[in-house]
Amino acid sequence: MRTYRVLAIVGVLGLLACEDDKPAPAAPTEAAPAAESALTPTSGPNLAQQINSQIGSVCKAYKKAARKAKSDLAKTPDDAQLQADVAAYQAVIADACT
């Protein structure tokens, strides 16, 4: 007797779960007004200025590390790893910090 109740409850819940599938509303035929660009802030702090200040601090750190690598390379000019490091720092600085 108890199994029939459980099966009945499971069946009813299954039917209720299937009822949630409703057709999606039709797309509007009129053109929607253009949304404002996310890049043009309407209020609050300017995100572009905040990002630029962070980029500036990263560039300062890379330039400082490049100066140290160059000074170390001046002490040992035959070190291939230091030559590669200096070249990599110069490439990053030229690409990101201009």
C-alpha positions in Angstrom: 0.0 0.0 0.0 2.8 2.4 0.9 4.6 1.8 -2.5 1.5 2.9 -4.4 1.5 6.2 -2.5 5.2 6.8 -3.2 4.7 6.0 -6.9 1.7 8.3 -7.0 3.7 11.1 -5.4 6.6 10.6 -7.8 4.2 10.6 -10.8 2.5 13.8 -9.7 5.9 15.5 -9.1 7.1 14.3 -12.5 4.0 15.8 -14.2 4.5 19.1 -12.3 8.1 19.2 -13.4 7.1 18.9 -17.0 4.6 21.6 -16.7 7.4 24.2 -16.2 8.4 24.0 -19.9 6.7 27.0 -21.4 7.4 28.4 -24.8 9.7 31.3 -25.0 8.2 34.7 -25.8 8.5 35.8 -29.4 11.2 38.3 -30.3 10.1 41.9 -30.7 9.7 43.1 -34.2 10.7 46.7 -33.5 14.3 47.6 -33.2 15.3 48.0 -29.6 17.0 51.3 -28.6 20.8 51.1 -28.7 22.2 50.4 -25.3 24.9 52.8 -24.0 28.4 51.5 -24.4 29.9 50.0 -21.3 33.2 51.9 -22.0 31.6 55.3 -21.5 30.8 55.6 -17.8 27.8 57.6 -16.8 28.7 58.0 -13.1 31.4 56.9 -10.7 35.1 56.7 -11.2 36.5 56.3 -14.6 37.7 52.7 -15.0 40.1 53.6 -17.8 42.0 55.9 -15.5 42.2 53.3 -12.8 43.5 50.7 -15.3 46.1 53.1 -16.7 47.4 53.8 -13.2 47.8 50.1 -12.6 49.5 49.7 -16.0 51.9 52.5 -15.0 52.9 50.7 -11.8 53.5 47.5 -13.7 55.7 49.3 -16.2 57.6 50.9 -13.3 58.3 47.5 -11.9 59.4 46.1 -15.3 61.7 49.0 -15.9 63.2 48.6 -12.4 63.8 44.9 -13.1 65.2 45.7 -16.5 67.7 48.1 -15.0 68.8 45.5 -12.4 69.2 42.9 -15.1 71.2 45.3 -17.3 73.5 46.1 -14.4 74.0 42.4 -13.6 74.7 41.8 -17.3 77.4 44.5 -17.3 79.1 42.5 -14.5 78.9 39.2 -16.4 78.4 39.9 -20.1 78.7 36.2 -21.1 75.6 35.1 -19.1 73.1 33.8 -21.7 70.2 33.8 -19.2 70.7 37.5 -18.3 70.9 38.4 -22.0 67.6 36.7 -22.6 66.1 38.4 -19.5 67.2 41.8 -20.7 65.8 41.2 -24.2 62.5 39.9 -22.7 62.2 43.0 -20.4 62.9 45.3 -23.3 60.2 43.6 -25.4 57.6 43.8 -22.7 58.3 47.4 -22.0 58.3 48.3 -25.7 55.0 46.5 -26.2 53.0 47.4 -23.0 54.5 50.7 -21.8 54.4 52.9 -24.8 
